Amino acid sequence: MKSVVDLQMVSHQFGKKIVLSNITLSINKGEIFGLLGPSGSGKTTVVKLITGLLKPSDGSVYINGEKMPSLAQMKRYGFMAQSDALYLELTGKENLDFFASIYRLNKQEKKQRIRKVMEMVDLTDHIDQIVETYSGGMKRRLSLAAALLHDPELIILDEPTVGIDPVLRKSIWDELRQLKDKGVTIILTTHVMDEAEKCDRLAMLREGQVIAMNTPEKLKSDCHATTIEDVFLHYGGAAQ
């Protein structure tokens, strides 16, 4: 199976603080790959290294065989960070118009994609509303829409459903599965156990190290566990 993302013996530190230690993993085309762990386990740092926003202290990160950071590869993925990078004084539509211009979508593509992603995150009725008046959950949904706007082949989502109600969360997961079925590769971080169950494969992180990695079913089978939370605790993870 073709790998889209490869981390090879990646370590990272901020000053003297080691936040990642010898991470090696490959993420395949068309899979939903989850990074599961509590706050401070290194999930966001892994994501920032994959996107090229950080360079590893040691080791190498590749997307489609190109060493990151690579400007060419950075144009091919969609990224949703933990903190919303939105222009609060603009409307939802104006925000997406701006991002569409960065991705150089033509007028027709822009119109179609804005309509599509706003429908997906259930913000069509709020498209002309100033973002400053959005709730926290609405801002998260608009950030997700922006990440999907240019129809990327790789989507990297850092805690994508925080603050989103259960009904919409299910809708978003349905859409993510449809994207996966089209061959899109999806990487997401989470500390929510039921979301981890929905991933094709998981890497469990604790204190900057991968403590287990496999499909949710295999992880549970190997530990004779009934839940992913039990698996995490089995491998020495802290209670959530």
C-alpha positions as CSV (number, residue, x, y, z in Angstrom):
1,M,0.0,0.0,0.0
2,K,1.4,3.4,-1.0
3,S,2.4,5.6,1.9
4,V,1.5,9.3,1.7
5,V,3.2,10.5,5.0
6,D,6.4,9.0,6.5
7,L,8.0,9.9,9.8
8,Q,11.5,8.4,10.2
9,M,13.1,8.4,13.6
10,V,11.6,11.9,14.4
11,S,12.4,13.6,17.6
12,H,11.7,17.2,18.6
13,Q,12.5,19.5,21.5
14,F,11.7,23.0,22.5
15,G,14.8,24.3,24.2
16,K,15.8,21.5,26.6
17,K,12.3,20.0,26.8
18,I,12.0,16.8,24.7
19,V,8.4,16.6,23.3
20,L,8.8,13.8,20.8
21,S,11.2,10.8,20.9
22,N,12.1,8.6,17.9
23,I,8.7,8.5,16.2
24,T,8.6,6.3,13.1
25,L,5.3,5.7,11.3
26,S,3.8,5.6,7.8
27,I,0.3,6.7,6.8
28,N,-1.2,5.1,3.7
29,K,-3.2,6.6,0.9
30,G,-6.9,6.6,1.6
31,E,-6.9,5.8,5.3
32,I,-8.2,7.7,8.3
33,F,-5.2,7.7,10.7
34,G,-5.8,8.8,14.3
35,L,-3.3,10.2,16.8
36,L,-4.7,9.5,20.2
37,G,-3.4,10.8,23.5
38,P,-4.0,13.2,26.4
39,S,-3.0,16.8,26.3
40,G,0.8,17.2,26.3
41,S,1.4,13.8,24.7
42,G,2.8,15.3,21.5
43,K,-0.1,15.0,19.0
44,T,-0.1,18.6,17.9
45,T,3.7,18.6,17.5
46,V,3.5,15.6,15.2
47,V,0.8,17.4,13.2
48,K,2.9,20.5,12.9
49,L,5.9,18.5,11.8
50,I,3.8,16.7,9.1
51,T,2.5,20.1,7.8
52,G,6.0,21.6,7.7
53,L,5.2,24.3,10.2
54,L,8.0,22.8,12.3
55,K,11.2,21.2,11.4
56,P,12.2,18.1,13.5
57,S,15.2,18.4,15.8
58,D,16.2,14.9,14.5
59,G,14.9,12.6,11.8
60,S,12.9,13.3,8.7
61,V,9.3,13.9,7.6
62,Y,8.1,13.1,4.1
63,I,4.9,13.8,2.2
64,N,4.5,11.9,-1.1
65,G,8.3,11.2,-1.0
66,E,9.3,14.9,-0.6
67,K,11.1,16.0,2.5
68,M,9.1,18.5,4.5
69,P,8.9,21.4,4.6
70,S,8.1,21.5,0.9
71,L,6.1,24.3,-0.6
72,A,4.8,22.1,-3.4
73,Q,3.4,19.6,-0.9
74,M,2.0,22.3,1.4
75,K,-0.3,23.3,-1.4
76,R,-1.7,19.7,-1.6
77,Y,-3.0,19.3,1.9
78,G,-5.8,21.0,3.9
79,F,-5.0,21.8,7.5
80,M,-7.3,22.6,10.4
81,A,-5.3,23.8,13.5
82,Q,-6.5,23.6,17.1
83,S,-6.9,27.4,17.2
84,D,-9.2,28.9,14.5
85,A,-7.2,31.0,12.0
86,L,-10.2,33.2,10.8
87,Y,-10.8,36.9,10.1
88,L,-13.4,37.8,12.7
89,E,-14.4,41.0,11.0
90,L,-15.4,39.2,7.8
91,T,-18.4,37.1,7.0
92,G,-18.1,33.3,6.7
93,K,-18.3,33.7,2.9
94,E,-15.7,36.4,2.8
95,N,-13.3,34.2,4.8
96,L,-13.8,31.3,2.4
97,D,-13.5,33.7,-0.6
98,F,-10.1,34.8,0.8
99,F,-8.9,31.2,1.3
100,A,-10.1,30.3,-2.2
101,S,-8.0,33.1,-3.7
102,I,-4.9,31.7,-1.9
103,Y,-5.7,28.3,-3.5
104,R,-6.2,30.0,-6.8
105,L,-9.7,28.5,-7.4
106,N,-11.4,30.0,-10.5
107,K,-14.7,31.7,-10.1
108,Q,-16.9,28.7,-10.9
109,E,-14.8,26.3,-8.6
110,K,-14.9,28.9,-5.8
111,K,-18.7,29.1,-6.0
112,Q,-19.2,25.3,-6.1
113,R,-16.7,24.5,-3.3
114,I,-17.9,27.2,-0.9
115,R,-21.5,25.9,-1.3
116,K,-20.3,22.3,-0.8
117,V,-18.2,22.9,2.3
118,M,-20.7,25.2,4.0
119,E,-23.4,22.5,3.4
120,M,-21.1,19.9,4.9
121,V,-20.5,21.9,8.2
122,D,-24.2,23.1,8.3
123,L,-23.3,26.8,8.1
124,T,-25.2,27.7,4.9
125,D,-27.7,29.8,6.8
126,H,-24.9,31.7,8.4
127,I,-22.7,32.3,5.3
128,D,-23.3,36.1,5.4
129,Q,-22.9,36.5,9.1
130,I,-19.9,38.2,10.6
131,V,-17.6,35.5,12.1
132,E,-17.1,37.5,15.3
133,T,-20.7,36.7,16.1
134,Y,-20.3,33.0,15.5
135,S,-20.3,30.6,18.5
136,G,-17.1,28.6,19.3
137,G,-18.5,25.6,17.6
138,M,-19.5,27.5,14.5
139,K,-15.9,28.9,14.2
140,R,-14.6,25.3,14.4
141,R,-17.0,24.3,11.6
142,L,-15.9,27.2,9.5
143,S,-12.2,26.3,10.0
144,L,-13.0,22.8,8.9
145,A,-14.8,24.2,5.8
146,A,-11.7,26.2,5.0
147,A,-9.4,23.1,5.3
148,L,-11.6,21.2,2.8
149,L,-12.2,24.1,0.4
150,H,-9.6,23.3,-2.3
151,D,-10.5,19.6,-2.3
152,P,-7.1,18.4,-1.0
153,E,-5.8,14.9,-1.3
154,L,-4.5,14.9,2.2
155,I,-6.4,16.4,5.2
156,I,-4.8,17.1,8.5
157,L,-7.2,17.9,11.4
158,D,-6.1,18.8,14.9
159,E,-9.0,18.1,17.3
160,P,-11.6,18.8,14.5
161,T,-14.8,18.1,16.5
162,V,-14.1,19.9,19.8
163,G,-17.1,22.0,20.7
164,I,-19.3,20.5,18.0
165,D,-22.6,18.9,18.9
166,P,-23.1,15.1,18.5
167,V,-25.5,15.3,15.6
168,L,-23.1,17.4,13.5
169,R,-20.1,15.4,14.6
170,K,-21.8,12.3,13.1
171,S,-22.4,14.3,9.9
172,I,-18.8,15.3,9.7
173,W,-17.6,11.8,10.2
174,D,-20.0,10.6,7.5
175,E,-18.4,13.1,5.1
176,L,-14.8,12.1,6.2
177,R,-15.7,8.5,5.3
178,Q,-16.9,9.6,1.9
179,L,-13.7,11.5,1.3
180,K,-11.7,8.4,2.4
181,D,-13.7,6.3,-0.1
182,K,-12.5,8.7,-2.9
183,G,-8.9,8.1,-1.9
184,V,-8.4,11.1,0.3
185,T,-5.9,10.5,3.2
186,I,-7.1,11.9,6.6
187,I,-5.0,12.4,9.7
188,L,-6.6,13.6,12.8
189,T,-5.8,14.1,16.5
190,T,-8.2,13.3,19.2
191,H,-8.5,12.5,22.9
192,V,-12.1,11.2,22.4
193,M,-12.2,7.4,22.6
194,D,-15.3,6.8,20.5
195,E,-13.7,8.9,17.7
196,A,-10.6,6.8,17.9
197,E,-12.7,3.7,17.3
198,K,-13.7,5.2,13.9
199,C,-10.2,5.5,12.6
200,D,-8.7,2.8,10.3
201,R,-5.5,2.9,12.3
202,L,-4.3,4.5,15.5
203,A,-1.1,5.7,17.0
204,M,-1.4,6.0,20.7
205,L,1.0,8.7,22.2
206,R,2.1,9.3,25.7
207,E,4.9,11.6,26.8
208,G,6.1,12.0,23.2
209,Q,6.4,8.4,22.4
210,V,4.2,6.0,20.4
211,I,3.1,3.4,22.9
212,A,1.0,1.3,20.5
213,M,-0.1,1.4,16.8
214,N,-2.5,-0.7,14.8
215,T,-6.2,-0.9,13.8
216,P,-8.6,-0.4,16.7
217,E,-9.8,-4.0,16.3
218,K,-6.2,-5.4,16.4
219,L,-5.3,-3.3,19.4
220,K,-8.3,-4.5,21.4
221,S,-7.7,-8.1,20.3
222,D,-4.0,-8.1,21.3
223,C,-4.9,-6.8,24.8
224,H,-8.1,-8.8,25.2
225,A,-9.8,-5.4,25.7
226,T,-13.3,-4.3,24.9
227,T,-12.6,-0.6,24.5
228,I,-9.8,1.6,23.1
229,E,-9.6,3.2,26.6
230,D,-8.8,-0.1,28.1
231,V,-6.1,-0.6,25.4
232,F,-4.6,2.8,26.2
233,L,-4.5,2.0,29.9
234,H,-3.0,-1.4,29.2
235,Y,0.0,0.2,27.4
236,G,0.6,2.6,30.2
237,G,-1.5,5.6,29.1
238,A,-2.8,8.0,31.7
239,A,-6.6,7.9,32.3
240,Q,-8.5,10.4,30.2
